[in-house]
Amino acid sequence: MKKGYRELLDEANAEIEVVSPEEAAGLLEDDGTIFVDLRDPREVERDGKIPGAKHVTRGMLEFWIDPESPYHKPFFASGKTFVFFCAGGWRSALATKTAQDMGLTPVKHILGGYTAWKAAGLPVEPGQKKKAD
């Protein structure tokens, strides 16, 4: 293997802005900041979420960021600051690096992810099951 996940994580964390859960919490009420939850929908449903966070599955991130993509989400073109997180900080580190490489700025990610956020006693909302059609 040319590069393992640990090397990829080390490289990403060396190039992106990493914030503690407490630092991120200071941005929660900032209208110029969007929190981006990269966890699987089942994780969000089971474990809850950070209030107001946009849910973006990791597999669609690049397509949602790129304005040339048919899947583009306009909030990514808002010019706001983006704070990415996942459960433990691995997916969000790689996603933040990818977003930054694509030209999305400013971007940050939460050290320790949602797990660290909850452990710090920061605000969470319960997850909700999607209603069947």
FENUR-V124618 format. One record per helix or strand of 3 or more residues. SS is the DSSP state (H for helix, E for strand). FROM is the first residue (numbers start at 1). TO is the last residue. If there is no record, write none. Layout:
SS|FROM|TO, SS|FROM|TO
This chain:
H|5|15, E|17|19, H|21|25, E|33|37, H|41|47, H|58|65, H|74|77, E|81|85, H|90|101, E|107|110, H|113|119
